[in-house]
Amino acid sequence: MDIRKSTEQIIEAIGGKENISAATHCVTRLRLALHDEGKVDQDALEKIDVVKGSFSTNGQYQIVIGNGTVNKVYKEMVTLTGIGEVSKDEVKKAAEKNLNPIQRAIKVLADIFIPILPAIVTAGLLMGINNLLTNAGIFYDNASVIQMHPQWADLANIIDLIANTAFVFLPGLIGWSAAKRFGGSELLGIVLGLMLVHPGLLNAWGYAEAQLEGEMEVWNLFGFEIDKVGYQGQVLPVLFAAFVLAKVERFLAKRVPDSFHLLVVPPITLLFTGFLTFIAIGPITFTVGNFLTGGFVSLFEAVPFLGGLIYGGFYAPLVITGMHHTFLAVDFQLIATIGGTFLWPMVALSNIAQGSAAFAMMFATKDEKLKGLALTSSISAWLGITEPAMFGVNLRYRYPFIAAMIGSATAGIIITIAGVLSPTIGVGGLPAFFSIPNEFWPIFFLGMGIVLVVPFTLTFIIAKFKKEKGS
């Protein structure tokens, strides 16, 4: 393989070196910020030997190359264009000019939630392991593993503690990531988030009961009564509070001399933000969050068929726009409010469906390059990473993508009508059942069977039909 020649072809296909604003790479893809994506000749690009697919997302044009080879192509690109090596963050910043206001708002949420996802997904998997040990009826009739083998009880308890930590202190994780994204101190963001779940506050899950029984503790400030309530599992309070914290800190930092910075900026920032959060931000966003959650729950309870059809079928198009990141906040809010999310199980099934459609293309095509891409990308999708399958295979031929949507919508309807809930967010693919309570396993496995069979069958049949028609 002539890497230099292939790189030259790539540069020409994306509009020449003058069209490249910044470039970097990840494990498998070139990630480019282009001045004008309209100049890209996608057909010519995807005919190049080293290119396995391409797509545009969040203002970046990404070219799938493959592990190992992408490093060599990137080095040649830097040499041939003279653009210089930059970090992923610099490319993201350069790509922001290509986004409209809505896309920028979505990107902000993505920048906040994506960094904390490893902790949340890990917690989901560990909760699944704990469920295997503690739930009755999985390995023994009407008994759990720890009931039959008490020596495993402490192990299960430790696993449960480790798994729940990310959710118990979720505002701390969000506070860190949000403060970093908004340009504030990450340490103050952590303190702000942990402050909202301080053990001296009433746990948010006991708030409604305390109100009914008239046992709510309050602070008396200047004649106002402020509820001493925490915000466990809540998303909106810490998001807005972190935004205020970053703005206040930056405002003070510009006006306080460096010699007094440590003594003035952090204390005033945290005090001001803390008071404002407990007095206004927390109560208002808590109410808004519960209102939004109530709306989602009411819709899915009133018309579960429609809810499953829309979210199950159209989750994949949301991934194309990047809007799927906004629903992470909804998932967290649902988990905090009703004890589980009915959205995330459909996400897991949608990912499997995209993998099944791509897998069918491996059998339907004679193109060896496409066969290899279809196999590797389908495995990736079945493990929760759908972009290679979606952008490299399914969207490229359209009908596999539609077949995956049909399978996902069908499964989404079935599991939504059955009321499947997940108490956590886990790996969004075949291992997803670990994060689903075992009482929902039969119906969830039925959903998994649908998204494995329906997209594969539809894609394979349509591919053969197109081949016979010569299209």
N, C-alpha and C positions, 0 to 999 in steps of 0.2 A: 504494500500500500504506500503510495507516494503522498505523505502527509502534507508536504509543502504545496503540491499541486492541488490537493483537495481543499486546503485552506484558501488558496487563491480563488478557487471556484466559489467557495462560501462567501468570501468578501465581495466578489462580483455579484453574486445572487442577492445579497442583502443591500445592494445599492452603492457599493464601493466604500473605501475607507472614509470618505468624506461624510458618509451617512452614519458613522459610528460615533456616538457621544462618549460612551464608556463601555467597558467589557470586563467580565470576570467569568468564573466557572464554578460549578459545584461538582459533585461526584460523577455525574453523567452528562451534564448539559452546559453549553455555553449560555451565559446570561448577558444579554446586550441591551443597552439603552440606545435606541436609534433616534435620529432627528426626525425621520419620516418613515414610518412602517409601510406606507403606501408604495415605496420604491422596492420593496422586497418581491422578488420573483420566486414564489413558493414552489411552483412546479419545477423550476430549474434547481432550486435548493435541494429538494427531496430526491432528485435523481443522482446527487453526488454520493459516491460510495460510502463515505464515513457517516453520512447523515441518516439517522433512523427516524426522524420526525421533527416537527417544529410547531410552535404555538406562541401566541401572545397572551400575556396575563399580567395584570397590575402594572401596565406600562413598560414591561420588559418583553423583549423578543427572545425566546429560549429555543435553542437548537439541541436536540437530543443526539449525542455522539456515542456515549458509552464509557464505561469505567476504564481508566487507563489511557485510552485514545484521546479523550477530551483534554487531558493535560498537554499532550503534544500539540494538538491543534491550537490550543490557546497560546502556547509559547510562540508558535509560528505566526499566529495572528498579531501578537504584540510586536514581533520583529518586522512583519510586512507592513503594518499600518503605522507603527510608531506611537500608538495610543497610550502605552504605558500600563503596567499592571495596577489594578485598583481592587479594593475590597468589595464584598457584596453590598455592604451598607452604602458605599459611594455610588454603586450602580443603581441601587434603589432610589437614592436621592436624585440622581440624574434622570431617572425614569419618571419621577413624579410630575414633571412638566407635561407628560402625555396623558395625565389623568384628569377627568372632570371632577367637579366638587363632590359628587356622590361617591365616585371611586376613591377619592382621597379620604373621605370619611370612613369608608369600608376598610381602606388600607390601614388607617389608624387602629381600628379594632383588631385587624389581623396582626399588626406589629405588637399589640399588647398581649393577645392571647396565644399566639403561636409559640413564643418562648416558654410559656408555662405548660404547654401541652405534654411534654415528656413526663412531667411530674404527675399530671392528671391521668394520663394513659397508664402509667406504671401503677398508680393507685387503683385504677380500675381492674387491672390484671390481678393484683394482689387480693383485692376484694373477691374476685372470682375464685381464687385458690381458697380463701377463707370460707366462701360459700360451700365449696366442695367438702370441706371438713366439718362444717357446722350445720348444714341443712339436712333435714331428715328426708329419707326416701330416694337418695341418689344411689348409694351403694348398698344400703340395707333397707328393708321394709320398715317404715315408720320409725326409723332411728337414724341418727347421724354418725359419722365416723368417730367423733369425740365421745359420743355416748357409748359406743361399742368399744372404743379404745381410749379411756380417760387419760392415758399418758400423753396423748397428743393435744390435750386441751390447752395447756400453756403455750404450746407452739402456735396454735390457732389464734390465741389471744394476742400474742406478739405480732403475728401477721396482720391481724385486724387493726392493731394500734398503728403499725407502720402505714397500712393502706389508708386509714382515715385521716392521717396527719395533713395531707395535701388539701383535703376538703374542709377540715376543721379550721385550718389557717389559710384558706383560700384568699381572703382579703389581703393577707400579707403578701402572697405571691402576686396578686393583681396590683397591689400598691407599689411593689418593686418595679414591675414591668411598665406600669402606666407612668410612674414618675420618670423613669428612664426615657420613655417615648415622648413625654411632654417637656423634657429638658430640665427636670428637677433632680434633686439628690436621690439616688436609689436607696440609700440608707434611711433617709427620712420617709421615703415611700413605704419601706418595710415597716418602720415604726408606726406610721399612720394606719396601715392595714391591720397590724397586730393590735393597735389601740381599739379598733372597732370590734375585736373579739376578746377583749380583756375579761378575765374571769370575774372581775368585780362588777361586770354588767350582767343584766338579765339576759339569758340565752334567747336568741331571736325565736327559736322554736317554741318557747314557753310564753311568748308575748301575748298571744290571743287569750290563752287561759288566764294569765295574770290580770288582764284587763277585765275579763268576765267576773273574776273573783274579787276584784278591787284591791289587789295586792301589789300593784305597781309601785316600785320605788322611784322617787323623782329627786332632781336637783332643784333647789330654789335659787334662781339667779335674777336679781333686780326685779323681783315680783313675778317672774315667769317660772312656771313649772316645766322642767324638761325631763322626759322619761329616761331612766337609766337602763337603756336597752342596747344590746349588742346587735351586730349585723352579720352573724354567722351565715356563710353560704351566699351572701348577697353580692351582687355585681355592681349595680348602679351607684350605691353610696360611695364605694371606694374609688370608682372611676372618676366621678365628678370631684371628689375630695382631692384626689391626686392631681387633677388638672389645676384646681385652685392652689394647691401646695406649690406646684411648679411655677405658676405665675407669680405668687407672692415671693417665693425664694429668689427668682430672677430679678424681680422689682427691687428687692432689698439689696441684692448682691451688687447691683449697679450703683447704689447710693451709699453703701457703708464702706469705709476704708478697710483695706485688707487686714490691718492690724487689729481691728475689732470684729472681723467677720465671724469668727468662731463663737464669740460671746454674744453676738447680736442676731445674726441671720437665722441660724437653725432654731434657737429658742422661740423667737418671735414668729417665725414661719409655722412651727408646729403648734404653738399656742393658738395663733389666730385661726389656722385651718381646723384645729381640733374643736375649738368653740363653735366655729361656723358649721362644722359637720354635725355636731350633736344638736345644735339649735335649729338648723334649717336644712342643710344638704341631706342628712340622714333621713329625717322624717319625710321630707318631700319625695326623695327618690325611692324610699321604701314603699310609699303609697303608690307611686307610679309603677314600680316593678310589680307589685301585687296586682295592680289593675291590668297590666299587660299580660301577666301570667294567667289571670282569671279569664281574659279574653281568649287566649289560646286554648285553655282547658275547656271553656264553654263551646268553642267551635268544634273541637275534636269530640266532645261528648254529645253535642247536638247532631252533628253530621260526620260521624267517624269515617264513613265511606269516602266523603269528599276530601276530608283532611288527609287520609292515607293516599288517595289518588294524587292530590296536588303535591304534597311534600315528597311522597315516595317517588312519584314520576318525574318531578321537576327539580329534584335536588342536584342532579348532574349538571343541568344548565346553570344552576346557581354557582357551581364550581368554576364554570367558564368565566363568569363575571367577577368571581371572588367574593360574592355576597354570602357564600356559605359560612364565612367566618363570623358574620353577625349573629348567627344562630347558636354559636357557642355560649354567648351570654344568655340566650333564652334557655338553653339546656341547664346551665348552672342555676338560673332563677327557678326553673321547674323543680330541679332536685332539692333546692332549699325550701320551696313552698309546699310541694305535694309529695316529696320524698322520692321522686323519680322522674325521668324524662321519657316521653313517648316519641320524641323526635330522633334521638340518636340511634335507636334500633333500626330505623328506616335508613339512616345514613350508612350503617354497616351493610345492609342488604343492597343499597345502591352501588356501593363499591364492589361487592361481589358480582353484581350484574354486569358492570363494565368489564370486569375481568373475564367473565364467561363469554361475552360478545367478542372480545379480543382473542380469546382462546379458540373460538370457532373459526376465526380468520386464519389461524395457523393451519387448519385442516382444509380450508376452502381455497387457499391460494397456492400457486406453484412458484411464486416469487420467494426465493430462499432468504432474501434480506428481510422481507415482510414476515416470513415464518419465524425467524429468530426474534424479531422485535415483538411479534404477537405473543410468543411463548414467555419471554422475560417480562413483558409488561403485564400480562395476565396474572402471573404469579405475584408480581408487585401489587396489583389491584386486590387480589385475594388476601393480601396481608395489610391492606388499608391505604396504599399509595396509588391513586388512580390516574394521576396526570400522564404518565407514559402511555397507558392504555387508551385513555380518552383522546389525547392530542396526537399521539403517534400513530394510532390505528383507527379507532372508532369514528372520530370526527372527520378524519381524512376520507373515509368512505361513506359516512353519514348513516347508512342503514344499520350498521352494528350499534351505533350510538342510540338510534331510535329503538332498536330491539331491546337494548339494555334498559331504556326508559320504560318500555312496556312491561318487562319482567319486574322491574323495581316497583312500578305503580301497582301491579297486581299483588305483589307480596306486601306492599305498604297498606293496601286496603285490608288484607286479611289480618295482619298483626295489629292494626289500629282498631278494627272491630272487636278483636279479642282482648284489647286493653293491655297489650304488652308494655311494660315499663322497665326501664333500667335505672338502678339507683346510682349509677356512675357512668363515666365515659371511658371506654376501653379502646382496644384495637379495632378499627372499623373494617373488619374483613372476616374471614373464616374463624379466627379465634374469638370473635365478638361474643359468642355464647357464654364464655367464661364470666362476662360482666352482666349477664341476664339471669335473674332469679330462676331457680330450677323449676318452679311451678309454671313458668312460661316457656320452658324448653320445647315441649311438643309443637306448639304453634309456631315458635321461632324457627325450629328446624324445618317445618313445612315451608315457611317463608324462604329459608336458605335453599331448599330444594327447588322452589320456583325460580329463584334468581340464578341458580346454576343451570337449570334445564331450559327455561323459556328463551332467554337471550341467545344461548348457544344454538338452539334449534332454529329459531327465526333467522339468525344471522347466516347459518349454514345453508338453509333452504333458499334464502334470497340470493346469496352468493352464487349458488349453483344455477338458479333461474337466470341471473344476469349473465352468467357464463354461456348458458345455452342460447340466450338472446344475442350474444356477442357484444354485450355492453360492459 
